Amino acid sequence: MYNISLDGFHPSTICVELSNLQPSLQEASELLLSEYPEETVTDFIERFARTTEIMPDDRTVGFVIVNRKSNVISISATRIPEGTRKAITEIMNGFKNSGINVEIDIE
């Protein structure tokens, strides 16, 4: 689940399937860095938001917060496979190196 808050724009909440978590995180920094945030968030939602019906056995395994005003990307997740966890940590460390505030809580 993503909660996207862009300064001056209405916040968006979208569901992203676990299989799309890595690719969506790789592009999440654009939500903070883009000169055209409204277009960027629209494209991001079109590419990564889940469009299938949510089923009773579906589970939310985590949250990603993207806040442009605070220049922060935060992830809190559980039940993430080890390989995915490592990839997420590498992506988030790349954000840190580019000056984005990062918070990671992955179990």
Number of C-alpha atoms within 10 A of each C-alpha: 20 21 16 23 20 20 15 10 12 9 13 14 14 15 17 20 19 15 9 13 17 16 14 19 19 16 13 23 21 15 25 25 13 13 10 11 18 16 12 18 22 12 13 16 19 11 13 17 18 15 11 7 7 10 7 6 5 9 9 13 14 17 17 22 19 24 19 21 11 13 17 18 24 17 20 14 16 13 11 15 9 10 8 14 17 13 14 21 15 13 18 24 16 15 19 15 10 10 10 19 16 18 16 15 12 16 12
